[in-house]
Amino acid sequence: MARIAGRFARIEPRRRVRSLVLGLLSDLPRKNCWTIAEWADEKTPVGMQHLLGRAKWDADQVRDDVRDYVVEHLHDDQAVLVVDETGDVKKGTATVGVQRQYTGTAGRIENAQVAVYLVYAGRRGHAAVDRELYVPRSWTTDPDRCRAAGLDQEVAFATKPELAARMVARFLEAGHRAAWVAGDEVYGGSPKLRTTLEERNIGYVLAVACSHEVTTGAGKFRSDVLAKKVPKRAWQKLSAGTGAKGHRFYDWAAVDLADPCPGSRQLLIRRNRSTGELAYYRCYSPAAVPLAELVRVAGSRWRVEEFFQAGKGLAALDQHQVRRYPSWSRWVTLAMLAHAFLAIVRADEHNRVPSPDGLIPLTCNEIRHLFIALVIRPVHDPAHLLGWSLWRRRHQAQSQASHYRRQAAQG
């Protein structure tokens, strides 16, 4: 917390943001301003709501602190920047960025809010270093709606690959370095993003669709057609990294692509050893690299899924019950900080203390459990608990009365 303390001019928000971050790490079943304020021994949620909505502090500056914190502790010369989006299902139309759109969280089209994240993945661990809210055209063409949600009414529409390019540029312009960028088909299918990365001399392994067309010395082919032409001797069994059940072995092959520009370009093909299912990746590196290196980078893409799972499950990344953009950006930035703390403690513990025989290394989940149980679990007296019960019932009564008044006026 000392790293971000200078972003808060007054002692009150500095103390409260500490309580909020600890609350994000707590074992509360549901985390929002109400539950965290009660857990943090405050009398009402007004202070927490003020911190997220109206207090004077810059979430982007704290985001920069989180990025520096992660890179300092998880530094890796061969780190991969992984880009991906995640959605939070929402009700209504007032929450910033919400519309009916596909979200992998639900696996279908839902009324949802979607954000793109940039995850720094190195050998010691991984954590998010940036975030951008995806603002659909239905919002950017309505300045009044944007203004009401706390967005700049001049905000321009940006695709998810454009948001990814923006975050990668910020990372590099801050003086940090990464050897590779990885992402799924949303990003691999964007020529503009691929060109931007090549111009910055950054390698990439980006997934593409089976219908994606590439050019080889023999002509132009769909990826799935080209895969059928790969001879048996070209396939190699390689691990894409370790998972919960051990190494993730696949068969891999790479086909060189024709391009007059400098650098090495391939179509990387992955084949499931059990089902035969194929996946495809567009690859670029400033200089030629072994197939095993491309496979390592392709396997790093799963780190972002691990971040979403841990960020939501351990640090309440998706539990924000806020509607306006400033509150959203502040909540998710502090959730990123909370997760980064767990990831860095995990990395330091793995480096410092070998696990005894018969024990797996400490996980982020176990570290959070021990931290809350041994260090920060608050103890509340009955008066505090009863006071919160009264506050909730009073607030709910006011909301109910307001609802009945509106209903009567409409009736």
Salt bridges, closest charged atoms under 4 A:
GLU12 OE1 - ARG10 NH2 3.32
ASP27 OD2 - ARG377 NH2 3.08
GLU38 OE1 - ARG392 NH1 2.82
ASP41 OD1 - HIS380 ND1 3.41
ASP41 OD1 - HIS384 ND1 3.19
GLU42 OE2 - ARG16 NE 2.95
ASP60 OD1 - ARG63 NH1 3.46
ASP60 OD1 - ARG131 NH2 3.03
ASP64 OD1 - ARG63 NH2 3.01
ASP64 OD1 - ARG67 NH1 3.20
ASP65 OD2 - ARG7 NE 2.82
ASP68 OD1 - ARG67 NE 3.62
ASP68 OD1 - HIS176 NE2 2.79
GLU72 OE1 - ARG3 NH2 2.96
GLU72 OE2 - HIS73 NE2 3.83
ASP76 OD1 - ARG123 NH2 2.96
ASP77 OD1 - HIS75 NE2 3.45
ASP88 OD2 - HIS320 NE2 3.14
GLU110 OE2 - ARG108 NE 2.69
ASP130 OD1 - ARG63 NE 3.81
ASP130 OD2 - ARG170 NE 2.89
GLU132 OE1 - ARG166 NH1 3.70
GLU132 OE2 - ARG170 NH2 2.80
ASP144 OD1 - ARG147 NH2 2.61
GLU162 OE2 - LYS192 NZ 3.36
GLU173 OE2 - ARG200 NH2 3.29
GLU198 OE1 - ARG265 NH2 2.84
GLU213 OE1 - LYS220 NZ 3.72
ASP224 OD2 - ARG222 NH2 2.71
ASP251 OD2 - ARG271 NH2 3.16
ASP251 OD1 - ARG273 NH1 2.50
ASP259 OD2 - ARG265 NE 3.63
GLU293 OE2 - ARG296 NH2 2.93
GLU306 OE1 - HIS126 NE2 3.50
ASP348 OD1 - ARG124 NH2 2.76
GLU349 OE2 - ARG352 NH2 2.85
